[in-house]
Amino acid sequence: MRQTMQVSMGGAPICTEFKVQHADADSYGVVHFSRYASLIETCFLEYLQERGITIESLRIEGYELRVRELHLKYLAPSRPKDVLLLSCGLAHVGIASLTFNVQMSKRSRDSIDAAHVLVGIVNIALVNSANGSPTPLPRTFVEHLGR
């Protein structure tokens, strides 16, 4: 049985833009699938940072974040010079983990419409820095999420 904590899903999803560079593309001229994982990490870290939770503050308290699961569905390729709109919203708060819904869209060059590039979820766990074991989310951490 999955244990959960009640928390107000604070605020709107975080959105950020990323301009695809030539170095992000593979030999076929499209963004390599592995590049999306680091963009998703940037997006969920920005989400946390906007709520006062930083990697540095977690490290000082003896915690680390670790990705437990990443599920992506690729819908369309992106290429150098495309502008990607990254969106990340909190979907679930567990005892020792967070799940985010993620979405990336490509801004059209000739309209304001955006074409979906991918959708997915990422689950991150809070672990003890000393031994790597999962650790319950501190009350203050959960309170920050409600912002």
DSSP file (Angstrom, degrees, kcal/mol; ACC not computed):
  #  RESIDUE AA STRUCTURE BP1 BP2  ACC     N-H-->O    O-->H-N    N-H-->O    O-->H-N    TCO  KAPPA ALPHA  PHI   PSI    X-CA   Y-CA   Z-CA
    1    1 A M              0   0    0      0, 0.0     2,-0.5     0, 0.0     0, 0.0   0.000 360.0 360.0 360.0 133.4    0.0    0.0    0.0
    2    2 A R        -     0   0    0     92,-0.0     2,-0.3    93,-0.0     0, 0.0  -0.674 360.0-145.8 -82.9 122.0    1.4    3.4   -1.0
    3    3 A Q        -     0   0    0     -2,-0.5    92,-0.7     2,-0.0     2,-0.3  -0.687  21.6-177.0 -89.0 141.9    1.6    5.9    1.9
    4    4 A T  B     -A   94   0A   0     -2,-0.3     2,-0.4    90,-0.2    90,-0.2  -0.905  21.0-138.6-134.7 162.7    1.0    9.5    1.2
    5    5 A M        -     0   0    0     88,-2.0     2,-0.5    -2,-0.3    88,-0.3  -0.931  26.8-118.9-117.2 146.0    1.1   12.8    3.0
    6    6 A Q        +     0   0    0     -2,-0.4     2,-0.3     2,-0.0    88,-0.0  -0.725  45.0 154.9 -84.2 129.8   -1.5   15.5    2.5
    7    7 A V        -     0   0    0     -2,-0.5     2,-0.4   138,-0.1    86,-0.1  -0.978  48.2-109.3-151.4 142.2   -0.2   18.8    1.1
    8    8 A S        -     0   0    0     -2,-0.3     2,-1.7     1,-0.1    -2,-0.0  -0.595  38.6-118.6 -68.8 127.3   -1.7   21.6   -0.8
    9    9 A M        -     0   0    0     -2,-0.4   137,-0.2   138,-0.1    -1,-0.1  -0.527  42.5-132.6 -72.4  91.4   -0.2   21.3   -4.3
   10   10 A G        -     0   0    0     -2,-1.7    80,-0.2   135,-1.0   137,-0.2  -0.185  44.4 -38.1 -61.2 125.9    1.4   24.7   -4.1
   11   11 A G  S    S-     0   0    0    135,-0.3     3,-0.1    78,-0.1   136,-0.0   0.265  88.0 -43.4  61.6 179.7    1.1   27.2   -6.9
   12   12 A A  S    S-     0   0    0      1,-0.2     3,-0.1    77,-0.1    -2,-0.0  -0.373  73.9 -82.3 -77.2 160.0    1.1   26.8  -10.6
   13   13 A P        -     0   0    0      0, 0.0     2,-0.3     0, 0.0    76,-0.2  -0.276  49.6-109.0 -58.8 150.3    3.5   24.5  -12.4
   14   14 A I  E     -B   88   0B   0     74,-2.3    74,-2.2    -3,-0.1     2,-0.4  -0.633  36.1-165.5 -80.9 140.1    6.9   26.1  -13.0
   15   15 A C  E     +B   87   0B   0     -2,-0.3     2,-0.3    72,-0.2    72,-0.2  -0.981  12.3 167.6-127.7 141.0    7.7   26.9  -16.6
   16   16 A T  E     -B   86   0B   0     70,-2.2    70,-3.4    -2,-0.4     2,-0.3  -0.970  25.5-126.1-146.2 160.3   11.0   27.7  -18.2
   17   17 A E  E     -B   85   0B   0     -2,-0.3     2,-0.4    68,-0.2    68,-0.2  -0.805  17.1-172.0-110.5 151.5   12.4   28.0  -21.7
   18   18 A F  E     -B   84   0B   0     66,-2.2    66,-3.4    -2,-0.3     2,-0.6  -0.968  15.6-145.3-142.7 125.0   15.4   26.3  -23.2
   19   19 A K  E     -B   83   0B   0     -2,-0.4    64,-0.2    64,-0.2     2,-0.2  -0.818  27.9-124.2 -91.3 120.7   16.9   27.1  -26.6
   20   20 A V        -     0   0    0     62,-2.9    61,-2.9    -2,-0.6     2,-0.2  -0.432  27.5-155.6 -67.2 130.0   18.2   24.0  -28.2
   21   21 A Q    >   -     0   0    0     59,-0.2     3,-1.5    -2,-0.2     4,-0.4  -0.630  29.4-108.7-102.4 163.1   21.9   24.2  -29.2
   22   22 A H  G >  S+     0   0    0      1,-0.3     3,-1.6    -2,-0.2     7,-0.1   0.871 117.9  61.7 -57.6 -37.9   23.8   22.3  -31.8
   23   23 A A  G 3  S+     0   0    0      1,-0.3    -1,-0.3     8,-0.0    -3,-0.0   0.688  95.9  61.5 -64.9 -17.8   25.6   20.4  -29.1
   24   24 A D  G <  S+     0   0    0     -3,-1.5     8,-2.1     7,-0.1    -1,-0.3   0.637  92.1  85.8 -80.6 -14.4   22.3   19.0  -27.8
   25   25 A A  B <   -G   31   0C   0     -3,-1.6     6,-0.3    -4,-0.4     2,-0.1  -0.539  69.7-137.6 -92.5 152.9   21.7   17.2  -31.1
   26   26 A D    >   -     0   0    0      4,-2.9     3,-1.9    -2,-0.2    -1,-0.1  -0.217  46.9 -77.4 -91.4-170.6   22.8   13.8  -32.2
   27   27 A S  T 3  S+     0   0    0      1,-0.3    -2,-0.0     2,-0.1    -1,-0.0   0.645 130.4  59.8 -68.0 -12.8   24.2   12.9  -35.7
   28   28 A Y  T 3  S-     0   0    0      2,-0.2    -1,-0.3     0, 0.0     3,-0.1   0.479 117.2-111.2 -91.0  -3.6   20.7   12.9  -37.1
   29   29 A G  S <  S+     0   0    0     -3,-1.9     2,-0.3     1,-0.3    -2,-0.1   0.621  82.2 109.6  85.6  12.6   20.2   16.5  -36.2
   30   30 A V  S    S-     0   0    0     49,-0.2    -4,-2.9    -6,-0.0    -1,-0.3  -0.857  81.6 -86.2-117.2 157.0   17.6   15.9  -33.4
   31   31 A V  B     -G   25   0C   0     47,-3.0    -6,-0.3    -2,-0.3    47,-0.2  -0.393  50.0-114.7 -61.1 129.7   18.0   16.3  -29.7
   32   32 A H    >>  -     0   0    0     -8,-2.1     3,-1.6     1,-0.1     4,-0.6  -0.418  20.5-122.2 -67.1 140.9   19.4   13.1  -28.2
   33   33 A F  T >4 S+     0   0    0      1,-0.3     3,-0.9     2,-0.2     4,-0.5   0.810 108.8  61.0 -56.8 -32.4   16.9   11.4  -25.9
   34   34 A S  T >> S+     0   0    0      1,-0.2     4,-0.8     2,-0.2     3,-0.6   0.753  91.7  67.7 -69.1 -22.7   19.3   11.5  -22.9
   35   35 A R  H <> S+     0   0    0     -3,-1.6     4,-1.4     1,-0.2     3,-0.3   0.814  88.8  65.2 -66.4 -29.9   19.4   15.3  -23.0
   36   36 A Y  H <X S+     0   0    0     -3,-0.9     4,-2.3    -4,-0.6    -1,-0.2   0.837  92.5  61.9 -64.0 -32.3   15.8   15.6  -21.9
   37   37 A A  H <> S+     0   0    0     -3,-0.6     4,-2.2    -4,-0.5    -1,-0.2   0.909 104.4  46.9 -61.9 -42.0   16.6   14.0  -18.5
   38   38 A S  H  X S+     0   0    0     -4,-0.8     4,-2.1    -3,-0.3    -1,-0.2   0.844 110.9  52.5 -70.8 -31.0   18.9   16.9  -17.5
   39   39 A L  H  X S+     0   0    0     -4,-1.4     4,-2.0     2,-0.2    -2,-0.2   0.893 109.3  49.7 -67.8 -39.1   16.3   19.4  -18.7
   40   40 A I  H  X S+     0   0    0     -4,-2.3     4,-2.6     2,-0.2     5,-0.3   0.908 109.0  52.3 -65.2 -41.9   13.7   17.8  -16.5
   41   41 A E  H  X S+     0   0    0     -4,-2.2     4,-2.3     1,-0.2     5,-0.2   0.932 108.8  50.4 -59.3 -45.6   16.1   17.8  -13.6
   42   42 A T  H  X S+     0   0    0     -4,-2.1     4,-2.0     1,-0.2    -1,-0.2   0.902 110.9  50.6 -57.6 -41.8   16.6   21.5  -14.1
   43   43 A C  H  X S+     0   0    0     -4,-2.0     4,-2.0     2,-0.2    -2,-0.2   0.929 112.1  43.4 -67.1 -46.9   12.9   22.1  -14.2
   44   44 A F  H  X S+     0   0    0     -4,-2.6     4,-2.1     1,-0.2    -1,-0.2   0.838 112.8  53.7 -72.3 -28.3   12.0   20.2  -11.0
   45   45 A L  H  X S+     0   0    0     -4,-2.3     4,-2.6    -5,-0.3    -1,-0.2   0.883 108.7  49.6 -68.6 -36.7   15.0   21.8   -9.1
   46   46 A E  H  X S+     0   0    0     -4,-2.0     4,-2.4    -5,-0.2    -2,-0.2   0.891 107.9  54.7 -65.1 -39.0   13.7   25.3  -10.2
   47   47 A Y  H  < S+     0   0    0     -4,-2.0     4,-0.5     1,-0.2    -2,-0.2   0.945 112.7  42.1 -57.3 -49.1   10.2   24.3   -8.9
   48   48 A L  H ><>S+     0   0    0     -4,-2.1     5,-2.5     1,-0.2     3,-1.2   0.905 112.1  54.2 -65.3 -42.4   11.7   23.4   -5.5
   49   49 A Q  H ><5S+     0   0    0     -4,-2.6     3,-2.1     1,-0.3    -1,-0.2   0.882 101.8  57.8 -62.0 -38.9   14.0   26.5   -5.5
   50   50 A E  T 3<5S+     0   0    0     -4,-2.4    -1,-0.3     1,-0.3    -2,-0.2   0.686 107.4  50.1 -64.4 -16.1   11.0   28.8   -6.1
   51   51 A R  T < 5S-     0   0    0     -3,-1.2    -1,-0.3    -4,-0.5    -2,-0.2   0.175 128.0 -98.0-106.9  15.1    9.5   27.3   -2.9
   52   52 A G  T < 5S+     0   0    0     -3,-2.1     2,-0.6     1,-0.2    -3,-0.2   0.606  85.8 123.8  84.2  13.0   12.7   27.9   -0.8
   53   53 A I      < +     0   0    0     -5,-2.5     2,-0.3    -6,-0.1    -2,-0.2  -0.926  35.1 174.1-110.6 114.3   14.1   24.3   -1.1
   54   54 A T     >  -     0   0    0     -2,-0.6     4,-2.2     1,-0.1     5,-0.2  -0.814  44.1-119.8-118.1 158.4   17.7   24.3   -2.6
   55   55 A I  H  > S+     0   0    0     -2,-0.3     4,-2.6     1,-0.2     5,-0.2   0.902 116.2  53.6 -57.3 -41.8   20.2   21.5   -3.1
   56   56 A E  H  > S+     0   0    0      1,-0.2     4,-2.3     2,-0.2    -1,-0.2   0.917 108.0  47.8 -62.6 -44.5   22.6   23.5   -0.8
   57   57 A S  H  > S+     0   0    0      1,-0.2     4,-1.5     2,-0.2    -1,-0.2   0.886 113.0  49.2 -65.9 -37.3   20.0   23.7    2.0
   58   58 A L  H  <>S+     0   0    0     -4,-2.2     5,-2.9     2,-0.2     4,-0.4   0.921 110.0  51.2 -65.2 -43.0   19.3   20.0    1.7
   59   59 A R  H ><5S+     0   0    0     -4,-2.6     3,-1.3     1,-0.2    -2,-0.2   0.907 107.4  52.7 -60.9 -42.9   23.0   19.1    1.8
   60   60 A I  H 3<5S+     0   0    0     -4,-2.3    -1,-0.2     1,-0.3    -2,-0.2   0.865 109.5  49.7 -61.0 -36.3   23.6   21.2    4.9
   61   61 A E  T 3<5S-     0   0    0     -4,-1.5    -1,-0.3    -5,-0.2    -2,-0.2   0.467 125.1-103.1 -83.1  -1.5   20.7   19.3    6.6
   62   62 A G  T < 5S+     0   0    0     -3,-1.3    67,-2.7    -4,-0.4    68,-0.4   0.753  80.3 121.0  89.3  25.1   22.2   16.0    5.6
   63   63 A Y  E   < -C  128   0B   0     -5,-2.9     2,-0.3    65,-0.2    -1,-0.3  -0.818  38.0-169.7-120.2 159.5   19.9   15.1    2.7
   64   64 A E  E     -C  127   0B   0     63,-1.9    63,-2.8    -2,-0.3     2,-0.4  -0.966  20.7-128.2-138.4 156.0   20.2   14.4   -1.0
   65   65 A L  E     -C  126   0B   0     -2,-0.3     2,-0.4    61,-0.2    61,-0.2  -0.895  25.9-174.1-103.3 136.8   17.6   14.0   -3.8
   66   66 A R  E     -C  125   0B   0     59,-2.4    59,-3.3    -2,-0.4     2,-0.5  -0.997  26.9-121.6-132.1 134.9   17.8   10.9   -6.0
   67   67 A V  E     +C  124   0B   0     -2,-0.4    57,-0.3    57,-0.2     3,-0.1  -0.622  30.0 175.7 -73.7 125.0   15.8   10.2   -9.1
   68   68 A R  E     +     0   0B   0     55,-3.2     2,-0.3    -2,-0.5    56,-0.2   0.813  65.4   8.6 -95.5 -41.8   13.9    6.9   -8.5
   69   69 A E  E     -C  123   0B   0     54,-1.6    54,-2.4     2,-0.0    -1,-0.4  -0.996  53.2-175.4-144.1 145.8   11.8    6.8  -11.7
   70   70 A L  E     +C  122   0B   0     -2,-0.3     2,-0.5    52,-0.2    52,-0.2  -0.931   7.7 179.3-142.3 117.4   11.6    8.6  -14.9
   71   71 A H  E     +C  121   0B   0     50,-2.6    50,-2.1    -2,-0.4     2,-0.4  -0.979   8.5 177.0-121.5 123.3    8.9    7.8  -17.5
   72   72 A L  E     -C  120   0B   0     -2,-0.5     2,-0.5    48,-0.2    48,-0.2  -0.961  20.9-159.4-128.3 143.7    8.8    9.7  -20.7
   73   73 A K  E     -C  119   0B   0     46,-2.9    46,-1.6    -2,-0.4     2,-0.4  -0.975  19.5-146.0-119.5 115.2    6.7    9.5  -23.8
   74   74 A Y  E     +C  118   0B   0     -2,-0.5    44,-0.3    44,-0.2    43,-0.1  -0.677  24.1 170.2 -84.5 129.3    8.3   11.2  -26.8
   75   75 A L        -     0   0    0     42,-3.7    43,-0.2    -2,-0.4    -1,-0.1   0.700  62.7  -0.6-111.7 -28.2    5.8   12.8  -29.1
   76   76 A A  S    S-     0   0    0     41,-1.6    -1,-0.4    39,-0.1     2,-0.1  -0.980  72.9-105.7-160.8 150.3    7.9   14.9  -31.6
   77   77 A P        -     0   0    0      0, 0.0     2,-0.3     0, 0.0    41,-0.0  -0.405  25.6-150.2 -76.8 157.4   11.6   15.6  -32.2
   78   78 A S        -     0   0    0    -47,-0.2   -47,-3.0    -2,-0.1     3,-0.0  -0.950  12.9-163.7-124.5 153.1   13.2   18.9  -31.4
   79   79 A R    >   -     0   0    0     -2,-0.3     3,-2.3   -49,-0.2   -59,-0.3  -0.818  36.3 -64.1-131.7 165.0   16.2   20.4  -33.3
   80   80 A P  T 3  S+     0   0    0      0, 0.0   -59,-0.2     0, 0.0    -1,-0.1  -0.210 120.6  24.9 -51.8 142.0   18.8   23.1  -32.9
   81   81 A K  T 3  S+     0   0    0    -61,-2.9   -60,-0.1     1,-0.3     2,-0.1   0.194  90.8 127.3  82.2 -10.8   17.3   26.6  -32.6
   82   82 A D    <   -     0   0    0     -3,-2.3   -62,-2.9   -63,-0.1     2,-0.6  -0.444  57.4-135.1 -67.2 149.4   14.0   25.3  -31.4
   83   83 A V  E     -B   19   0B   0     24,-0.5    24,-2.8   -64,-0.2     2,-0.4  -0.950  18.9-155.4-107.9 119.3   12.7   26.9  -28.2
   84   84 A L  E     -BD  18 106B   0    -66,-3.4   -66,-2.2    -2,-0.6     2,-0.6  -0.783   5.9-149.2 -96.9 136.8   11.4   24.3  -25.7
   85   85 A L  E     -BD  17 105B   0     20,-3.2    20,-2.0    -2,-0.4     2,-0.4  -0.928  17.3-160.0-103.0 114.5    8.9   25.3  -23.1
   86   86 A L  E     -BD  16 104B   0    -70,-3.4   -70,-2.2    -2,-0.6     2,-0.4  -0.821   8.9-174.2-100.7 132.9    9.4   23.1  -20.0
   87   87 A S  E     +BD  15 103B   0     16,-2.8    16,-2.1    -2,-0.4     2,-0.4  -0.988   4.8 178.0-129.9 137.4    6.6   22.7  -17.5
   88   88 A C  E     +BD  14 102B   0    -74,-2.2   -74,-2.3    -2,-0.4     2,-0.4  -0.989   2.6 175.3-141.8 126.4    6.8   20.8  -14.2
   89   89 A G  E     - D   0 101B   0     12,-2.2    12,-2.8    -2,-0.4     2,-0.3  -0.988  36.6-106.7-134.8 144.7    4.1   20.5  -11.5
   90   90 A L  E     + D   0 100B   0     -2,-0.4    10,-0.2   -80,-0.2     3,-0.1  -0.520  38.2 169.4 -69.6 125.0    3.9   18.6   -8.3
   91   91 A A  E     +     0   0B   0      8,-3.2     2,-0.3     1,-0.3     9,-0.2   0.722  60.8   8.7-107.3 -30.8    1.6   15.6   -8.7
   92   92 A H  E     - D   0  99B   0      7,-1.7     7,-2.6   -88,-0.0     2,-0.5  -0.987  51.0-153.6-156.9 139.5    2.1   13.5   -5.5
   93   93 A V  E     - D   0  98B   0    -88,-0.3   -88,-2.0    -2,-0.3     5,-0.2  -0.971  23.0-176.5-115.8 116.4    3.8   13.8   -2.1
   94   94 A G  B     -A    4   0A   0      3,-3.2   -90,-0.2    -2,-0.5    43,-0.2  -0.314  45.0 -90.3 -96.7-174.4    4.8   10.5   -0.6
   95   95 A I  S    S+     0   0    0    -92,-0.7    42,-3.0     1,-0.2   -91,-0.1   0.904 122.6   3.2 -64.4 -41.8    6.4    9.8    2.8
   96   96 A A  S    S+     0   0    0     40,-0.3    30,-2.7    38,-0.0     2,-0.3   0.140 126.9  57.7-131.4  18.7    9.9   10.1    1.4
   97   97 A S  E     - E   0 125B   0     28,-0.2    -3,-3.2    37,-0.1     2,-0.4  -0.967  56.8-145.3-149.9 163.1    9.4   11.0   -2.2
   98   98 A L  E     -DE  93 124B   0     26,-2.7    26,-2.8    -2,-0.3     2,-0.5  -0.974  10.9-154.0-127.9 142.7    7.9   13.5   -4.7
   99   99 A T  E     -DE  92 123B   0     -7,-2.6    -8,-3.2    -2,-0.4    -7,-1.7  -0.981  12.2-167.3-119.3 131.5    6.3   12.9   -8.1
  100  100 A F  E     -DE  90 122B   0     22,-2.9    22,-2.1    -2,-0.5     2,-0.4  -0.925  17.7-137.5-116.8 139.8    6.3   15.6  -10.7
  101  101 A N  E     -DE  89 121B   0    -12,-2.8   -12,-2.2    -2,-0.4     2,-0.4  -0.811  29.4-165.8 -86.0 136.0    4.3   15.7  -14.0
  102  102 A V  E     +DE  88 120B   0     18,-2.9    18,-2.2    -2,-0.4     2,-0.3  -0.934  13.2 175.8-126.5 150.2    6.6   17.1  -16.7
  103  103 A Q  E     -DE  87 119B   0    -16,-2.1   -16,-2.8    -2,-0.4     2,-0.4  -0.988  10.0-164.7-150.6 140.7    5.8   18.4  -20.2
  104  104 A M  E     -DE  86 118B   0     14,-2.6    13,-3.4    -2,-0.3    14,-1.7  -0.997  10.0-178.2-128.5 136.4    7.9   19.9  -23.0
  105  105 A S  E     -DE  85 116B   0    -20,-2.0   -20,-3.2    -2,-0.4     2,-0.6  -0.921  23.5-128.7-128.3 155.2    6.5   21.8  -25.9
  106  106 A K  E     -DE  84 115B   0      9,-3.4     9,-2.4    -2,-0.3     2,-0.3  -0.917  23.5-129.3-106.7 122.2    8.2   23.3  -28.9
  107  107 A R  E     - E   0 114B   0    -24,-2.8   -24,-0.5    -2,-0.6     7,-0.2  -0.535  28.7-119.2 -69.7 130.2    7.3   26.9  -29.6
  108  108 A S    >   -     0   0    0      5,-2.0     3,-0.5    -2,-0.3    -1,-0.1  -0.436  10.6-136.2 -68.9 142.0    6.3   27.2  -33.2
  109  109 A R  T 3  S+     0   0    0      1,-0.2    -1,-0.1    -2,-0.1    -2,-0.0   0.761 101.8  34.3 -70.8 -24.4    8.5   29.6  -35.2
  110  110 A D  T 3  S+     0   0    0      3,-0.1     2,-0.3     1,-0.0    -1,-0.2   0.233 122.6  26.8-120.7  15.3    5.5   31.2  -37.0
  111  111 A S  S <  S-     0   0    0     -3,-0.5    -3,-0.2     2,-0.2    -1,-0.0  -0.970  75.7-110.1-159.6 173.9    2.8   31.2  -34.3
  112  112 A I  S    S+     0   0    0     -2,-0.3     2,-0.1    -5,-0.1    -3,-0.0   0.532  82.4 109.4 -88.0  -5.4    2.2   31.2  -30.6
  113  113 A D        -     0   0    0     -6,-0.1    -5,-2.0     1,-0.0     2,-0.4  -0.399  59.7-145.9 -69.2 147.9    1.0   27.6  -30.7
  114  114 A A  E     - E   0 107B   0     -7,-0.2     2,-0.5    -2,-0.1    -7,-0.2  -0.951   1.4-143.0-119.0 136.7    3.2   25.0  -29.1
  115  115 A A  E     - E   0 106B   0     -9,-2.4    -9,-3.4    -2,-0.4     2,-0.1  -0.838  28.9-113.6 -96.4 130.7    3.7   21.4  -30.3
  116  116 A H  E     + E   0 105B   0     -2,-0.5   -11,-0.3   -11,-0.3     3,-0.1  -0.413  32.3 178.4 -64.9 133.6    4.2   18.8  -27.6
  117  117 A V  E     -     0   0B   0    -13,-3.4   -42,-3.7     1,-0.4   -41,-1.6   0.776  64.9 -17.3-100.5 -43.1    7.6   17.2  -27.6
  118  118 A L  E     -CE  74 104B   0    -14,-1.7   -14,-2.6   -44,-0.3    -1,-0.4  -0.991  48.9-160.6-159.3 159.6    7.2   14.9  -24.6
  119  119 A V  E     +CE  73 103B   0    -46,-1.6   -46,-2.9    -2,-0.3     2,-0.3  -0.957  31.8 124.7-135.4 155.2    5.2   14.2  -21.5
  120  120 A G  E     -CE  72 102B   0    -18,-2.2   -18,-2.9    -2,-0.3     2,-0.3  -0.991  44.4-100.9 179.2-172.1    6.1   12.2  -18.5
  121  121 A I  E     -CE  71 101B   0    -50,-2.1   -50,-2.6    -2,-0.3     2,-0.4  -0.970  17.7-162.9-134.7 151.2    6.6   11.8  -14.8
  122  122 A V  E     -CE  70 100B   0    -22,-2.1   -22,-2.9    -2,-0.3     2,-0.5  -0.999   5.0-160.4-133.6 134.5    9.7   11.9  -12.5
  123  123 A N  E     -CE  69  99B   0    -54,-2.4   -55,-3.2    -2,-0.4   -54,-1.6  -0.966  10.4-170.8-115.2 125.6    9.8   10.5   -9.0
  124  124 A I  E     -CE  67  98B   0    -26,-2.8   -26,-2.7    -2,-0.5     2,-0.3  -0.929   7.6-150.1-118.9 142.7   12.5   11.7   -6.7
  125  125 A A  E     -CE  66  97B   0    -59,-3.3   -59,-2.4    -2,-0.4     2,-0.5  -0.822  12.7-131.9-109.0 148.2   13.4   10.4   -3.2
  126  126 A L  E     -C   65   0B   0    -30,-2.7     9,-2.7    -2,-0.3     2,-0.3  -0.880  35.2-177.3 -94.6 126.4   14.9   12.2   -0.3
  127  127 A V  E     -CF  64 134B   0    -63,-2.8   -63,-1.9    -2,-0.5     2,-0.4  -0.875  33.5-101.7-126.2 158.3   17.8   10.2    1.2
  128  128 A N  E  >  -C   63   0B   0      5,-2.7     4,-2.7    -2,-0.3   -65,-0.2  -0.642  27.9-142.5 -74.3 127.4   20.1   10.5    4.1
  129  129 A S  T  4 S+     0   0    0    -67,-2.7    -1,-0.1    -2,-0.4   -66,-0.1   0.828  95.5  55.7 -62.4 -32.9   23.5   11.7    2.8
  130  130 A A  T  4 S+     0   0    0    -68,-0.4    -1,-0.2     1,-0.2   -67,-0.1   0.885 129.2   7.2 -71.6 -39.4   25.5    9.5    5.1
  131  131 A N  T  4 S-     0   0    0     -3,-0.2    -2,-0.2     2,-0.1    -1,-0.2   0.468  90.2-122.0-126.7  -2.3   24.0    6.1    4.2
  132  132 A G     <  +     0   0    0     -4,-2.7    -3,-0.1     1,-0.2     3,-0.1   0.564  60.6 143.9  75.3   7.6   21.8    6.7    1.1
  133  133 A S        -     0   0    0     -5,-0.2    -5,-2.7     1,-0.1    -1,-0.2  -0.559  59.7 -96.8 -83.0 146.1   18.7    5.3    2.8
  134  134 A P  B     -F  127   0B   0      0, 0.0    -7,-0.3     0, 0.0    -1,-0.1  -0.277  43.1-163.0 -57.8 144.0   15.3    6.9    2.1
  135  135 A T        -     0   0    0     -9,-2.7    -9,-0.3   -39,-0.3   -72,-0.0  -0.988  24.4-102.0-132.7 138.8   14.2    9.4    4.7
  136  136 A P        -     0   0    0      0, 0.0   -40,-0.3     0, 0.0   -41,-0.1  -0.280  46.8 -99.6 -58.6 143.8   10.8   10.9    5.5
  137  137 A L        -     0   0    0    -42,-3.0   -40,-0.1   -43,-0.2     5,-0.0  -0.480  42.9-115.2 -64.2 127.3   10.3   14.4    4.2
  138  138 A P     >  -     0   0    0      0, 0.0     4,-2.1     0, 0.0     3,-0.4  -0.305  20.9-116.1 -63.2 150.2   10.8   16.9    7.0
  139  139 A R  H  > S+     0   0    0      1,-0.2     4,-2.6     2,-0.2     5,-0.2   0.882 116.4  53.2 -54.4 -42.3    7.7   18.9    8.0
  140  140 A T  H  > S+     0   0    0      1,-0.2     4,-2.0     2,-0.2    -1,-0.2   0.874 106.6  53.2 -64.3 -36.0    9.4   22.1    6.9
  141  141 A F  H  > S+     0   0    0     -3,-0.4     4,-1.4     2,-0.2    -1,-0.2   0.940 111.2  45.6 -60.6 -48.8   10.1   20.7    3.5
  142  142 A V  H  X S+     0   0    0     -4,-2.1     4,-0.9     1,-0.2    -2,-0.2   0.881 110.0  54.5 -64.7 -39.5    6.4   19.7    3.1
  143  143 A E  H >< S+     0   0    0     -4,-2.6     3,-0.6     1,-0.2    -1,-0.2   0.889 105.3  53.5 -62.1 -38.9    5.3   23.1    4.3
  144  144 A H  H >< S+     0   0    0     -4,-2.0     3,-1.5     1,-0.2    -1,-0.2   0.845 101.5  60.4 -63.8 -33.2    7.4   24.8    1.7
  145  145 A L  H 3< S+     0   0    0     -4,-1.4  -135,-1.0     1,-0.3    -1,-0.2   0.798  94.8  63.6 -65.2 -27.5    5.8   22.7   -1.0
  146  146 A G  T <<        0   0    0     -4,-0.9  -135,-0.3    -3,-0.6    -1,-0.3   0.475 360.0 360.0 -76.0  -1.2    2.4   24.2   -0.1
  147  147 A R    <         0   0    0     -3,-1.5    -1,-0.2  -137,-0.2    -2,-0.1   0.486 360.0 360.0 -74.1 360.0    3.5   27.6   -1.2
